[in-house]
Amino acid sequence: MSLWESFTRAVYKETVLVWALGLYGTSLVSAVVLPNFVDKHKVKRPSAPPSLKEVMAGIQKKLNN
């Protein structure tokens, strides 16, 4: 049996197997890859935006330097 015949048989006749493997692969990616990816690319953001006084003080400091 050729590779193409195996593929068409798996897709058209063994759909439950294909869906199960797809769900397994998706869950594996979401359990292993995504947490590592999110942790490395997480940016620490302030909990609240700076006040107008802080912004103006920062601008004034940059202008004076």
Phi and psi restraints in degrees (range 20) as a CNS / XPLOR table:
assign (resid 1 and name C) (resid 2 and name N)
       (resid 2 and name CA) (resid 2 and name C) 1.0 -76.3 20.0 2
assign (resid 2 and name N) (resid 2 and name CA)
       (resid 2 and name C) (resid 3 and name N) 1.0 169.3 20.0 2
assign (resid 2 and name C) (resid 3 and name N)
       (resid 3 and name CA) (resid 3 and name C) 1.0 -64.3 20.0 2
assign (resid 3 and name N) (resid 3 and name CA)
       (resid 3 and name C) (resid 4 and name N) 1.0 -40.2 20.0 2
assign (resid 3 and name C) (resid 4 and name N)
       (resid 4 and name CA) (resid 4 and name C) 1.0 -65.1 20.0 2
assign (resid 4 and name N) (resid 4 and name CA)
       (resid 4 and name C) (resid 5 and name N) 1.0 -41.3 20.0 2
assign (resid 4 and name C) (resid 5 and name N)
       (resid 5 and name CA) (resid 5 and name C) 1.0 -64.3 20.0 2
assign (resid 5 and name N) (resid 5 and name CA)
       (resid 5 and name C) (resid 6 and name N) 1.0 -40.2 20.0 2
assign (resid 5 and name C) (resid 6 and name N)
       (resid 6 and name CA) (resid 6 and name C) 1.0 -63.7 20.0 2
assign (resid 6 and name N) (resid 6 and name CA)
       (resid 6 and name C) (resid 7 and name N) 1.0 -40.6 20.0 2
assign (resid 6 and name C) (resid 7 and name N)
       (resid 7 and name CA) (resid 7 and name C) 1.0 -65.1 20.0 2
assign (resid 7 and name N) (resid 7 and name CA)
       (resid 7 and name C) (resid 8 and name N) 1.0 -47.6 20.0 2
assign (resid 7 and name C) (resid 8 and name N)
       (resid 8 and name CA) (resid 8 and name C) 1.0 -65.9 20.0 2
assign (resid 8 and name N) (resid 8 and name CA)
       (resid 8 and name C) (resid 9 and name N) 1.0 -35.9 20.0 2
assign (resid 8 and name C) (resid 9 and name N)
       (resid 9 and name CA) (resid 9 and name C) 1.0 -65.8 20.0 2
assign (resid 9 and name N) (resid 9 and name CA)
       (resid 9 and name C) (resid 10 and name N) 1.0 -41.6 20.0 2
assign (resid 9 and name C) (resid 10 and name N)
       (resid 10 and name CA) (resid 10 and name C) 1.0 -65.4 20.0 2
assign (resid 10 and name N) (resid 10 and name CA)
       (resid 10 and name C) (resid 11 and name N) 1.0 -40.3 20.0 2
assign (resid 10 and name C) (resid 11 and name N)
       (resid 11 and name CA) (resid 11 and name C) 1.0 -75.3 20.0 2
assign (resid 11 and name N) (resid 11 and name CA)
       (resid 11 and name C) (resid 12 and name N) 1.0 -43.6 20.0 2
assign (resid 11 and name C) (resid 12 and name N)
       (resid 12 and name CA) (resid 12 and name C) 1.0 -91.4 20.0 2
assign (resid 12 and name N) (resid 12 and name CA)
       (resid 12 and name C) (resid 13 and name N) 1.0 -26.8 20.0 2
assign (resid 12 and name C) (resid 13 and name N)
       (resid 13 and name CA) (resid 13 and name C) 1.0 -111.6 20.0 2
assign (resid 13 and name N) (resid 13 and name CA)
       (resid 13 and name C) (resid 14 and name N) 1.0 -25.2 20.0 2
assign (resid 13 and name C) (resid 14 and name N)
       (resid 14 and name CA) (resid 14 and name C) 1.0 -114.5 20.0 2
assign (resid 14 and name N) (resid 14 and name CA)
       (resid 14 and name C) (resid 15 and name N) 1.0 52.1 20.0 2
assign (resid 14 and name C) (resid 15 and name N)
       (resid 15 and name CA) (resid 15 and name C) 1.0 -65.6 20.0 2
assign (resid 15 and name N) (resid 15 and name CA)
       (resid 15 and name C) (resid 16 and name N) 1.0 -32.1 20.0 2
assign (resid 15 and name C) (resid 16 and name N)
       (resid 16 and name CA) (resid 16 and name C) 1.0 -64.5 20.0 2
assign (resid 16 and name N) (resid 16 and name CA)
       (resid 16 and name C) (resid 17 and name N) 1.0 -40.7 20.0 2
assign (resid 16 and name C) (resid 17 and name N)
       (resid 17 and name CA) (resid 17 and name C) 1.0 -63.8 20.0 2
assign (resid 17 and name N) (resid 17 and name CA)
       (resid 17 and name C) (resid 18 and name N) 1.0 -42.4 20.0 2
assign (resid 17 and name C) (resid 18 and name N)
       (resid 18 and name CA) (resid 18 and name C) 1.0 -63.6 20.0 2
assign (resid 18 and name N) (resid 18 and name CA)
       (resid 18 and name C) (resid 19 and name N) 1.0 -44.7 20.0 2
assign (resid 18 and name C) (resid 19 and name N)
       (resid 19 and name CA) (resid 19 and name C) 1.0 -64.5 20.0 2
assign (resid 19 and name N) (resid 19 and name CA)
       (resid 19 and name C) (resid 20 and name N) 1.0 -40.4 20.0 2
assign (resid 19 and name C) (resid 20 and name N)
       (resid 20 and name CA) (resid 20 and name C) 1.0 -64.0 20.0 2
assign (resid 20 and name N) (resid 20 and name CA)
       (resid 20 and name C) (resid 21 and name N) 1.0 -43.5 20.0 2
assign (resid 20 and name C) (resid 21 and name N)
       (resid 21 and name CA) (resid 21 and name C) 1.0 -65.9 20.0 2
assign (resid 21 and name N) (resid 21 and name CA)
       (resid 21 and name C) (resid 22 and name N) 1.0 -37.5 20.0 2
assign (resid 21 and name C) (resid 22 and name N)
       (resid 22 and name CA) (resid 22 and name C) 1.0 -64.3 20.0 2
assign (resid 22 and name N) (resid 22 and name CA)
       (resid 22 and name C) (resid 23 and name N) 1.0 -44.6 20.0 2
assign (resid 22 and name C) (resid 23 and name N)
       (resid 23 and name CA) (resid 23 and name C) 1.0 -65.7 20.0 2
assign (resid 23 and name N) (resid 23 and name CA)
       (resid 23 and name C) (resid 24 and name N) 1.0 -39.1 20.0 2
assign (resid 23 and name C) (resid 24 and name N)
       (resid 24 and name CA) (resid 24 and name C) 1.0 -63.0 20.0 2
assign (resid 24 and name N) (resid 24 and name CA)
       (resid 24 and name C) (resid 25 and name N) 1.0 -45.4 20.0 2
assign (resid 24 and name C) (resid 25 and name N)
       (resid 25 and name CA) (resid 25 and name C) 1.0 -63.5 20.0 2
assign (resid 25 and name N) (resid 25 and name CA)
       (resid 25 and name C) (resid 26 and name N) 1.0 -41.5 20.0 2
assign (resid 25 and name C) (resid 26 and name N)
       (resid 26 and name CA) (resid 26 and name C) 1.0 -64.5 20.0 2
assign (resid 26 and name N) (resid 26 and name CA)
       (resid 26 and name C) (resid 27 and name N) 1.0 -43.5 20.0 2
assign (resid 26 and name C) (resid 27 and name N)
       (resid 27 and name CA) (resid 27 and name C) 1.0 -67.4 20.0 2
assign (resid 27 and name N) (resid 27 and name CA)
       (resid 27 and name C) (resid 28 and name N) 1.0 -35.0 20.0 2
assign (resid 27 and name C) (resid 28 and name N)
       (resid 28 and name CA) (resid 28 and name C) 1.0 -65.4 20.0 2
assign (resid 28 and name N) (resid 28 and name CA)
       (resid 28 and name C) (resid 29 and name N) 1.0 -42.4 20.0 2
assign (resid 28 and name C) (resid 29 and name N)
       (resid 29 and name CA) (resid 29 and name C) 1.0 -64.3 20.0 2
assign (resid 29 and name N) (resid 29 and name CA)
       (resid 29 and name C) (resid 30 and name N) 1.0 -44.5 20.0 2
assign (resid 29 and name C) (resid 30 and name N)
       (resid 30 and name CA) (resid 30 and name C) 1.0 -70.2 20.0 2
assign (resid 30 and name N) (resid 30 and name CA)
       (resid 30 and name C) (resid 31 and name N) 1.0 -25.3 20.0 2
assign (resid 30 and name C) (resid 31 and name N)
       (resid 31 and name CA) (resid 31 and name C) 1.0 -85.9 20.0 2
assign (resid 31 and name N) (resid 31 and name CA)
       (resid 31 and name C) (resid 32 and name N) 1.0 -31.0 20.0 2
assign (resid 31 and name C) (resid 32 and name N)
       (resid 32 and name CA) (resid 32 and name C) 1.0 -108.5 20.0 2
assign (resid 32 and name N) (resid 32 and name CA)
       (resid 32 and name C) (resid 33 and name N) 1.0 -49.9 20.0 2
assign (resid 32 and name C) (resid 33 and name N)
       (resid 33 and name CA) (resid 33 and name C) 1.0 -80.5 20.0 2
assign (resid 33 and name N) (resid 33 and name CA)
       (resid 33 and name C) (resid 34 and name N) 1.0 -47.6 20.0 2
assign (resid 33 and name C) (resid 34 and name N)
       (resid 34 and name CA) (resid 34 and name C) 1.0 -62.4 20.0 2
assign (resid 34 and name N) (resid 34 and name CA)
       (resid 34 and name C) (resid 35 and name N) 1.0 -43.3 20.0 2
assign (resid 34 and name C) (resid 35 and name N)
       (resid 35 and name CA) (resid 35 and name C) 1.0 -60.2 20.0 2
assign (resid 35 and name N) (resid 35 and name CA)
       (resid 35 and name C) (resid 36 and name N) 1.0 -39.4 20.0 2
assign (resid 35 and name C) (resid 36 and name N)
       (resid 36 and name CA) (resid 36 and name C) 1.0 -66.4 20.0 2
assign (resid 36 and name N) (resid 36 and name CA)
       (resid 36 and name C) (resid 37 and name N) 1.0 -39.1 20.0 2
assign (resid 36 and name C) (resid 37 and name N)
       (resid 37 and name CA) (resid 37 and name C) 1.0 -67.9 20.0 2
assign (resid 37 and name N) (resid 37 and name CA)
       (resid 37 and name C) (resid 38 and name N) 1.0 -43.5 20.0 2
assign (resid 37 and name C) (resid 38 and name N)
       (resid 38 and name CA) (resid 38 and name C) 1.0 -68.1 20.0 2
assign (resid 38 and name N) (resid 38 and name CA)
       (resid 38 and name C) (resid 39 and name N) 1.0 -41.0 20.0 2
assign (resid 38 and name C) (resid 39 and name N)
       (resid 39 and name CA) (resid 39 and name C) 1.0 -63.8 20.0 2
assign (resid 39 and name N) (resid 39 and name CA)
       (resid 39 and name C) (resid 40 and name N) 1.0 -38.6 20.0 2
assign (resid 39 and name C) (resid 40 and name N)
       (resid 40 and name CA) (resid 40 and name C) 1.0 -72.8 20.0 2
assign (resid 40 and name N) (resid 40 and name CA)
       (resid 40 and name C) (resid 41 and name N) 1.0 -29.0 20.0 2
assign (resid 40 and name C) (resid 41 and name N)
       (resid 41 and name CA) (resid 41 and name C) 1.0 -107.2 20.0 2
assign (resid 41 and name N) (resid 41 and name CA)
       (resid 41 and name C) (resid 42 and name N) 1.0 15.3 20.0 2
assign (resid 41 and name C) (resid 42 and name N)
       (resid 42 and name CA) (resid 42 and name C) 1.0 -80.1 20.0 2
assign (resid 42 and name N) (resid 42 and name CA)
       (resid 42 and name C) (resid 43 and name N) 1.0 132.4 20.0 2
assign (resid 42 and name C) (resid 43 and name N)
       (resid 43 and name CA) (resid 43 and name C) 1.0 -107.0 20.0 2
assign (resid 43 and name N) (resid 43 and name CA)
       (resid 43 and name C) (resid 44 and name N) 1.0 132.8 20.0 2
assign (resid 43 and name C) (resid 44 and name N)
       (resid 44 and name CA) (resid 44 and name C) 1.0 -78.6 20.0 2
assign (resid 44 and name N) (resid 44 and name CA)
       (resid 44 and name C) (resid 45 and name N) 1.0 119.5 20.0 2
assign (resid 44 and name C) (resid 45 and name N)
       (resid 45 and name CA) (resid 45 and name C) 1.0 -113.4 20.0 2
assign (resid 45 and name N) (resid 45 and name CA)
       (resid 45 and name C) (resid 46 and name N) 1.0 148.7 20.0 2
assign (resid 45 and name C) (resid 46 and name N)
       (resid 46 and name CA) (resid 46 and name C) 1.0 -66.6 20.0 2
assign (resid 46 and name N) (resid 46 and name CA)
       (resid 46 and name C) (resid 47 and name N) 1.0 151.7 20.0 2
assign (resid 46 and name C) (resid 47 and name N)
       (resid 47 and name CA) (resid 47 and name C) 1.0 -72.6 20.0 2
assign (resid 47 and name N) (resid 47 and name CA)
       (resid 47 and name C) (resid 48 and name N) 1.0 -26.7 20.0 2
assign (resid 47 and name C) (resid 48 and name N)
       (resid 48 and name CA) (resid 48 and name C) 1.0 -137.6 20.0 2
assign (resid 48 and name N) (resid 48 and name CA)
       (resid 48 and name C) (resid 49 and name N) 1.0 150.1 20.0 2
assign (resid 48 and name C) (resid 49 and name N)
       (resid 49 and name CA) (resid 49 and name C) 1.0 -67.8 20.0 2
assign (resid 49 and name N) (resid 49 and name CA)
       (resid 49 and name C) (resid 50 and name N) 1.0 154.2 20.0 2
assign (resid 49 and name C) (resid 50 and name N)
       (resid 50 and name CA) (resid 50 and name C) 1.0 -67.3 20.0 2
assign (resid 50 and name N) (resid 50 and name CA)
       (resid 50 and name C) (resid 51 and name N) 1.0 152.6 20.0 2
assign (resid 50 and name C) (resid 51 and name N)
       (resid 51 and name CA) (resid 51 and name C) 1.0 -75.9 20.0 2
assign (resid 51 and name N) (resid 51 and name CA)
       (resid 51 and name C) (resid 52 and name N) 1.0 166.9 20.0 2
assign (resid 51 and name C) (resid 52 and name N)
       (resid 52 and name CA) (resid 52 and name C) 1.0 -63.0 20.0 2
assign (resid 52 and name N) (resid 52 and name CA)
       (resid 52 and name C) (resid 53 and name N) 1.0 -36.6 20.0 2
assign (resid 52 and name C) (resid 53 and name N)
       (resid 53 and name CA) (resid 53 and name C) 1.0 -63.7 20.0 2
assign (resid 53 and name N) (resid 53 and name CA)
       (resid 53 and name C) (resid 54 and name N) 1.0 -41.6 20.0 2
assign (resid 53 and name C) (resid 54 and name N)
       (resid 54 and name CA) (resid 54 and name C) 1.0 -65.0 20.0 2
assign (resid 54 and name N) (resid 54 and name CA)
       (resid 54 and name C) (resid 55 and name N) 1.0 -40.5 20.0 2
assign (resid 54 and name C) (resid 55 and name N)
       (resid 55 and name CA) (resid 55 and name C) 1.0 -64.4 20.0 2
assign (resid 55 and name N) (resid 55 and name CA)
       (resid 55 and name C) (resid 56 and name N) 1.0 -46.9 20.0 2
assign (resid 55 and name C) (resid 56 and name N)
       (resid 56 and name CA) (resid 56 and name C) 1.0 -64.0 20.0 2
assign (resid 56 and name N) (resid 56 and name CA)
       (resid 56 and name C) (resid 57 and name N) 1.0 -38.0 20.0 2
assign (resid 56 and name C) (resid 57 and name N)
       (resid 57 and name CA) (resid 57 and name C) 1.0 -64.7 20.0 2
assign (resid 57 and name N) (resid 57 and name CA)
       (resid 57 and name C) (resid 58 and name N) 1.0 -40.0 20.0 2
assign (resid 57 and name C) (resid 58 and name N)
       (resid 58 and name CA) (resid 58 and name C) 1.0 -65.1 20.0 2
assign (resid 58 and name N) (resid 58 and name CA)
       (resid 58 and name C) (resid 59 and name N) 1.0 -41.1 20.0 2
assign (resid 58 and name C) (resid 59 and name N)
       (resid 59 and name CA) (resid 59 and name C) 1.0 -65.4 20.0 2
assign (resid 59 and name N) (resid 59 and name CA)
       (resid 59 and name C) (resid 60 and name N) 1.0 -44.0 20.0 2
assign (resid 59 and name C) (resid 60 and name N)
       (resid 60 and name CA) (resid 60 and name C) 1.0 -62.6 20.0 2
assign (resid 60 and name N) (resid 60 and name CA)
       (resid 60 and name C) (resid 61 and name N) 1.0 -38.9 20.0 2
assign (resid 60 and name C) (resid 61 and name N)
       (resid 61 and name CA) (resid 61 and name C) 1.0 -64.5 20.0 2
assign (resid 61 and name N) (resid 61 and name CA)
       (resid 61 and name C) (resid 62 and name N) 1.0 -41.1 20.0 2
assign (resid 61 and name C) (resid 62 and name N)
       (resid 62 and name CA) (resid 62 and name C) 1.0 -67.8 20.0 2
assign (resid 62 and name N) (resid 62 and name CA)
       (resid 62 and name C) (resid 63 and name N) 1.0 -36.8 20.0 2
assign (resid 62 and name C) (resid 63 and name N)
       (resid 63 and name CA) (resid 63 and name C) 1.0 -69.4 20.0 2
assign (resid 63 and name N) (resid 63 and name CA)
       (resid 63 and name C) (resid 64 and name N) 1.0 -33.6 20.0 2
assign (resid 63 and name C) (resid 64 and name N)
       (resid 64 and name CA) (resid 64 and name C) 1.0 -75.5 20.0 2
assign (resid 64 and name N) (resid 64 and name CA)
       (resid 64 and name C) (resid 65 and name N) 1.0 -23.6 20.0 2
